[in-house]
């Protein structure tokens, strides 16, 4: 099914693989060298008791539809959506106690216990467009065929049950500050039990 709703119960079976290209996280982790690479966040800082982490967003971020990407989107994605009755697959993080907007470009995520390993497991937060998601009444049935994201590839082309292609995000979007994709398109093909991707 042509559905890029990340909260759908069938999300990974429908379009697995492309979410990381569409929805940029605050940070990503290099699991080989164990290094943190900022993405939507320009930096982060742990509290002294290691029970909270504050992310600072980059300036001038935009969604692929041209709308501003702000700390309100991060708060919605990290706390409001997961803790609503209508979260679908976007369930609460059991390690997170709450989130607080500190100022227009900073958000603090509070943990239930001191645990720096959460940065490598549960705190690579994907950020979703609040201006779209807050209008959805039921994420379990919502079908989203034209996703709006902040990652390097967001423009879905030529979708079939066996294959689909995603073109590069418009240059004016959030990704422009960080990445100019070396390729203009990623092609996904369905294989038994999984999707495989290649660039073109």
Residue frames as qw, qx, qy, qz and C-alpha x, y, z in Angstrom:
[[0.000, 0.887, 0.461, 0.000, 0.00, 0.00, 0.00],
 [0.350, 0.518, -0.028, 0.780, 1.15, 3.52, -0.81],
 [0.509, -0.816, -0.217, -0.169, 1.27, 4.70, 2.80],
 [0.504, 0.385, -0.409, 0.656, 4.07, 6.67, 4.48],
 [0.542, -0.704, 0.027, -0.459, 2.29, 7.06, 7.81],
 [0.334, 0.412, -0.766, 0.363, 5.03, 6.11, 10.33],
 [0.382, -0.188, 0.623, -0.656, 2.41, 5.44, 13.02],
 [0.803, 0.094, -0.293, -0.511, 0.49, 2.88, 10.98],
 [0.802, -0.319, 0.484, -0.143, 0.44, -0.65, 12.48],
 [0.887, 0.289, 0.300, 0.201, 1.65, -1.86, 9.07],
 [0.080, 0.943, -0.220, -0.235, 4.24, 0.87, 8.60],
 [0.302, -0.577, 0.704, 0.282, 7.32, -1.31, 8.22],
 [0.596, 0.213, 0.759, 0.153, 5.63, -3.82, 5.94],
 [0.449, 0.819, 0.346, -0.087, 4.37, -1.07, 3.65],
 [0.413, 0.867, -0.126, 0.250, 7.33, 1.25, 3.13],
 [0.765, -0.572, 0.111, 0.275, 10.13, -0.03, 5.34],
 [0.715, 0.048, 0.194, 0.669, 13.51, 1.58, 4.74],
 [0.263, 0.590, 0.247, 0.722, 12.46, 4.99, 3.53],
 [0.391, -0.863, -0.318, -0.013, 11.48, 6.56, 6.86],
 [0.607, -0.508, 0.052, 0.609, 15.07, 7.46, 7.72],
 [0.376, 0.190, 0.390, 0.819, 15.32, 9.29, 4.40],
 [0.112, -0.698, -0.472, -0.527, 12.06, 11.19, 4.87],
 [0.497, -0.837, -0.141, -0.179, 12.05, 12.02, 8.60],
 [0.436, 0.527, -0.477, 0.552, 15.30, 13.52, 9.84],
 [0.673, -0.554, -0.440, 0.216, 16.12, 12.83, 13.53],
 [0.256, -0.960, 0.111, 0.017, 17.69, 15.24, 16.00],
 [0.170, -0.687, 0.695, 0.126, 20.90, 13.22, 15.96],
 [0.939, 0.195, -0.252, -0.127, 22.24, 10.02, 14.44],
 [0.619, -0.609, 0.495, 0.041, 24.76, 7.57, 15.86],
 [0.538, 0.546, -0.634, -0.102, 27.72, 6.05, 14.07],
 [0.905, -0.339, 0.139, -0.217, 27.44, 2.53, 15.46],
 [0.869, 0.279, -0.225, 0.342, 30.90, 1.62, 14.19],
 [0.408, 0.361, -0.344, 0.765, 32.87, 4.44, 15.80],
 [0.371, -0.638, -0.612, 0.285, 30.21, 5.26, 18.43],
 [0.180, -0.083, -0.009, 0.980, 30.14, 8.92, 17.45],
 [0.195, 0.712, 0.581, -0.342, 27.17, 11.27, 17.63],
 [0.239, 0.144, 0.417, 0.865, 26.39, 13.30, 14.52],
 [0.222, 0.466, 0.384, -0.766, 24.00, 16.26, 14.87],
 [0.210, 0.398, 0.735, 0.507, 21.17, 16.48, 12.34],
 [0.127, -0.804, -0.393, -0.428, 18.16, 18.69, 13.11],
 [0.544, -0.821, -0.037, 0.168, 19.84, 19.47, 16.41],
 [0.413, 0.793, -0.343, 0.288, 23.07, 21.45, 16.21],
 [0.201, 0.394, -0.746, 0.497, 24.17, 20.28, 19.65],
 [0.737, -0.495, -0.394, -0.239, 23.09, 18.53, 22.85],
 [0.081, 0.500, -0.614, 0.605, 24.06, 18.64, 26.52],
 [0.609, -0.339, -0.714, 0.066, 23.49, 16.27, 29.43],
 [0.442, -0.803, 0.055, -0.396, 22.43, 17.50, 32.85],
 [0.019, -0.604, 0.723, -0.335, 24.82, 16.91, 35.76],
 [0.622, -0.164, 0.662, -0.385, 22.66, 14.11, 37.14],
 [0.040, 0.176, -0.877, -0.445, 22.46, 12.47, 33.66],
 [0.269, 0.415, 0.832, -0.251, 18.68, 12.33, 33.91],
 [0.418, 0.817, 0.307, -0.253, 17.93, 14.85, 31.18],
 [0.517, -0.026, 0.442, 0.733, 19.36, 15.97, 27.86],
 [0.228, 0.794, 0.187, -0.531, 18.83, 19.31, 26.15],
 [0.588, 0.295, 0.529, 0.536, 18.85, 19.55, 22.36],
 [0.053, 0.652, -0.030, -0.756, 19.48, 22.82, 20.51],
 [0.668, 0.558, 0.486, 0.079, 17.85, 23.05, 17.08],
 [0.408, 0.029, 0.357, 0.840, 19.44, 24.55, 14.01],
 [0.207, 0.558, 0.186, -0.782, 18.06, 27.85, 12.76],
 [0.379, 0.457, -0.355, -0.722, 15.95, 28.20, 9.65],
 [0.210, 0.010, 0.972, 0.108, 14.71, 24.61, 9.39],
 [0.573, 0.220, -0.085, -0.785, 11.80, 23.90, 7.06],
 [0.696, 0.154, 0.691, -0.123, 9.59, 21.00, 6.11],
 [0.338, 0.043, 0.707, 0.620, 9.51, 19.89, 2.48],
 [0.130, 0.742, 0.621, 0.217, 6.19, 21.75, 2.06],
 [0.229, 0.578, 0.002, 0.783, 7.89, 25.00, 3.06],
 [0.548, -0.774, -0.169, -0.269, 6.44, 25.25, 6.57],
 [0.003, 0.706, -0.587, 0.396, 8.90, 26.11, 9.39],
 [0.806, -0.171, -0.553, 0.129, 10.24, 23.19, 11.44],
 [0.162, -0.707, 0.308, -0.615, 10.38, 24.34, 15.05],
 [0.021, 0.222, -0.853, 0.472, 10.89, 23.12, 18.59],
 [0.654, 0.045, 0.299, -0.694, 7.11, 22.72, 18.75],
 [0.813, 0.282, -0.418, -0.292, 7.39, 19.91, 16.18],
 [0.381, 0.315, -0.809, 0.317, 10.03, 18.23, 18.34],
 [0.310, -0.121, 0.636, -0.696, 7.90, 18.49, 21.48],
 [0.789, 0.153, 0.000, -0.595, 4.90, 17.10, 19.62],
 [0.753, 0.324, -0.562, -0.105, 6.92, 14.17, 18.25],
 [0.312, 0.291, -0.787, 0.445, 8.73, 13.38, 21.49],
 [0.073, 0.063, 0.735, -0.671, 5.86, 13.80, 23.94],
 [0.521, 0.203, 0.166, -0.812, 2.41, 14.91, 22.73],
 [0.689, 0.243, -0.498, -0.467, 1.90, 12.33, 19.98],
 [0.426, 0.129, -0.886, 0.130, 3.27, 9.27, 21.84],
 [0.010, -0.134, -0.766, 0.629, 1.22, 10.08, 24.94],
 [0.527, 0.084, -0.067, -0.843, -2.06, 10.70, 23.13],
 [0.717, 0.088, 0.621, -0.303, -4.77, 8.04, 22.89],
 [0.765, 0.618, 0.136, -0.119, -4.31, 8.13, 19.13],
 [0.186, -0.760, 0.548, 0.296, -0.60, 7.33, 18.74],
 [0.876, 0.403, -0.214, -0.156, -0.82, 4.16, 16.64],
 [0.906, 0.080, -0.206, 0.360, 2.64, 2.68, 16.27],
 [0.248, 0.602, -0.282, 0.705, 4.23, 5.92, 17.57],
 [0.705, -0.573, -0.418, 0.005, 4.03, 4.63, 21.14],
 [0.312, -0.915, 0.215, -0.141, 5.58, 6.25, 24.23],
 [0.531, 0.459, -0.620, 0.350, 9.25, 5.75, 24.97],
 [0.756, -0.533, -0.379, 0.000, 9.26, 3.86, 28.30],
 [0.657, -0.120, -0.245, 0.703, 12.50, 5.57, 29.33],
 [0.106, 0.370, 0.069, 0.920, 11.22, 9.14, 28.92],
 [0.155, -0.474, -0.684, 0.532, 9.58, 10.92, 31.85],
 [0.173, 0.879, 0.367, -0.250, 8.69, 14.11, 29.99],
 [0.516, 0.304, 0.239, 0.764, 9.79, 16.92, 27.71],
 [0.128, -0.840, -0.280, 0.447, 10.04, 20.68, 28.24],
 [0.484, 0.699, 0.149, 0.504, 10.55, 23.50, 25.76],
 [0.550, -0.431, -0.196, 0.689, 13.31, 25.63, 27.24],
 [0.075, 0.627, -0.075, -0.772, 13.34, 28.42, 24.67],
 [0.668, 0.577, -0.012, -0.470, 12.46, 28.83, 20.96],
 [0.639, 0.532, -0.544, -0.114, 15.32, 26.59, 19.85],
 [0.111, 0.344, -0.874, 0.324, 15.87, 24.26, 22.82],
 [0.819, -0.285, -0.198, -0.457, 14.03, 21.28, 24.24],
 [0.137, -0.446, 0.822, -0.328, 14.88, 19.14, 27.26],
 [0.801, -0.092, -0.509, -0.300, 13.99, 15.45, 27.39],
 [0.405, -0.535, 0.587, -0.453, 13.79, 14.05, 30.93],
 [0.573, 0.118, -0.807, -0.081, 14.58, 10.40, 31.64],
 [0.780, -0.523, -0.188, -0.287, 13.12, 8.25, 34.37],
 [0.812, -0.487, 0.127, 0.294, 16.60, 7.14, 35.46],
 [0.030, -0.823, 0.457, 0.336, 20.15, 8.32, 34.77],
 [0.805, 0.096, 0.555, 0.188, 21.24, 6.45, 31.68],
 [0.069, 0.678, -0.381, -0.625, 23.57, 7.89, 29.02],
 [0.278, -0.022, 0.888, 0.364, 23.14, 4.78, 26.89],
 [0.396, 0.656, 0.576, -0.285, 19.68, 6.09, 26.00],
 [0.177, 0.746, -0.265, -0.585, 21.41, 8.41, 23.55],
 [0.030, 0.349, -0.848, -0.397, 22.52, 5.36, 21.57],
 [0.106, 0.242, 0.964, 0.020, 19.20, 3.54, 21.79],
 [0.062, 0.680, 0.729, -0.052, 16.03, 5.58, 22.33],
 [0.074, -0.784, -0.163, 0.594, 16.97, 9.25, 21.94],
 [0.197, -0.085, 0.578, 0.788, 17.58, 9.35, 18.19],
 [0.332, 0.540, 0.580, -0.512, 14.21, 11.05, 17.96],
 [0.221, 0.345, 0.637, 0.653, 12.50, 11.23, 14.57],
 [0.111, 0.391, 0.272, -0.872, 10.60, 14.50, 14.16],
 [0.212, 0.485, 0.792, 0.302, 7.19, 14.67, 12.46],
 [0.004, -0.280, -0.182, -0.942, 5.25, 17.69, 11.11],
 [0.062, 0.330, 0.711, -0.618, 2.88, 18.79, 13.84],
 [0.346, 0.323, -0.036, -0.880, 0.87, 20.98, 11.46],
 [0.564, 0.099, -0.655, -0.493, -0.20, 17.81, 9.63],
 [0.374, -0.053, -0.908, 0.184, -0.23, 15.18, 12.35],
 [0.111, 0.144, 0.599, -0.780, -2.35, 17.12, 14.83],
 [0.549, 0.166, -0.126, -0.809, -5.26, 17.03, 12.37],
 [0.491, 0.086, -0.834, -0.237, -5.30, 13.20, 12.15],
 [0.695, -0.367, 0.150, -0.600, -8.07, 11.50, 14.13],
 [0.934, -0.173, 0.300, -0.089, -6.89, 7.90, 13.78],
 [0.042, 0.709, -0.660, -0.245, -3.28, 7.02, 12.97],
 [0.537, -0.088, 0.839, 0.009, -4.13, 3.33, 12.70],
 [0.584, 0.543, 0.601, 0.043, -6.22, 3.94, 9.58],
 [0.162, 0.889, -0.101, -0.416, -4.70, 7.14, 8.13],
 [0.799, 0.260, 0.341, 0.421, -3.16, 6.68, 4.68],
 [0.087, -0.873, 0.161, 0.452, -0.44, 9.25, 3.83],
 [0.829, 0.402, 0.296, 0.251, 0.56, 9.01, 0.18],
 [0.433, 0.719, -0.066, 0.540, 2.52, 12.27, -0.15],
 [0.666, -0.532, -0.311, 0.420, 4.72, 12.57, 2.93],
 [0.087, 0.921, -0.135, 0.356, 6.11, 15.85, 4.20],
 [0.865, -0.333, -0.139, 0.348, 9.53, 15.46, 5.77],
 [0.123, -0.954, 0.250, 0.108, 12.87, 17.06, 6.53],
 [0.749, -0.288, 0.508, 0.313, 15.26, 14.37, 5.33],
 [0.144, -0.431, 0.560, 0.693, 17.27, 14.21, 2.10],
 [0.141, -0.092, -0.808, -0.565, 14.56, 12.35, 0.12],
 [0.291, 0.283, 0.605, -0.685, 10.86, 13.17, 0.40],
 [0.515, 0.389, -0.179, -0.743, 9.32, 13.28, -3.09],
 [0.595, 0.037, 0.801, -0.054, 7.63, 9.93, -3.73],
 [0.438, 0.462, -0.429, -0.641, 7.46, 8.86, -7.39],
 [0.629, 0.241, -0.658, -0.337, 6.06, 5.87, -9.28],
 [0.398, -0.271, 0.756, -0.443, 4.73, 3.83, -6.35],
 [0.758, 0.007, -0.522, -0.391, 3.63, 0.21, -6.93],
 [0.856, -0.464, 0.121, -0.196, 3.28, -2.67, -4.44],
 [0.942, 0.054, 0.005, 0.331, 6.57, -4.07, -5.77],
 [0.579, 0.048, 0.013, 0.814, 8.64, -0.90, -6.05],
 [0.011, 0.965, 0.263, 0.011, 8.74, 2.84, -5.52],
 [0.578, 0.282, -0.065, 0.763, 11.14, 5.74, -5.93],
 [0.286, -0.878, -0.267, 0.276, 11.85, 8.81, -3.81],
 [0.491, 0.646, 0.007, 0.585, 13.42, 11.96, -5.25],
 [0.434, -0.007, -0.371, 0.821, 15.61, 14.42, -3.38],
 [0.150, -0.757, -0.489, 0.406, 14.07, 16.95, -1.02],
 [0.302, 0.883, 0.166, 0.317, 13.63, 20.48, -2.48],
 [0.556, 0.289, -0.289, 0.724, 16.76, 22.66, -1.94],
 [0.182, -0.576, 0.112, -0.789, 14.84, 25.13, 0.24],
 [0.797, -0.450, -0.336, -0.223, 13.96, 22.48, 2.83],
 [0.637, -0.734, 0.230, -0.060, 15.46, 21.58, 6.19],
 [0.917, -0.076, 0.225, 0.322, 18.05, 19.29, 4.67],
 [0.517, 0.792, -0.018, 0.323, 19.63, 22.07, 2.64],
 [0.252, -0.888, 0.346, -0.167, 21.76, 23.22, 5.58],
 [0.649, -0.465, 0.602, 0.001, 23.38, 19.81, 5.90],
 [0.597, -0.025, 0.756, 0.267, 23.18, 17.66, 2.83],
 [0.513, 0.545, -0.302, -0.590, 23.30, 17.96, -0.89],
 [0.885, -0.008, 0.459, -0.081, 22.53, 14.38, -1.89],
 [0.206, -0.442, 0.709, 0.510, 25.11, 12.80, -4.16],
 [0.067, 0.229, 0.882, 0.407, 22.20, 11.22, -6.00],
 [0.324, -0.066, -0.063, -0.942, 18.79, 12.56, -6.93],
 [0.797, -0.111, -0.213, -0.554, 16.73, 9.41, -6.45],
 [0.224, -0.272, 0.908, -0.225, 16.51, 6.31, -4.26],
 [0.683, 0.028, -0.495, -0.536, 14.70, 3.26, -5.65],
 [0.448, -0.245, 0.754, -0.414, 13.14, 0.66, -3.36],
 [0.590, 0.110, -0.686, -0.411, 12.26, -2.86, -4.42],
 [0.782, -0.324, 0.277, -0.454, 10.16, -5.41, -2.55],
 [0.396, 0.313, -0.863, 0.020, 11.87, -8.67, -1.64],
 [0.700, -0.375, -0.595, -0.128, 10.45, -11.57, 0.39],
 [0.640, -0.580, -0.394, 0.314, 10.13, -10.21, 3.92],
 [0.396, -0.577, -0.001, 0.715, 11.97, -6.95, 3.27],
 [0.435, 0.896, 0.092, -0.013, 12.58, -3.89, 1.08],
 [0.694, -0.196, 0.208, 0.661, 15.95, -3.17, -0.55],
 [0.181, 0.944, 0.099, -0.259, 17.12, 0.21, -1.80],
 [0.671, 0.035, 0.289, 0.682, 19.54, 1.53, -4.40],
 [0.007, 0.730, 0.014, -0.683, 20.51, 4.99, -5.64],
 [0.596, 0.462, 0.509, 0.416, 20.30, 6.29, -9.18]]
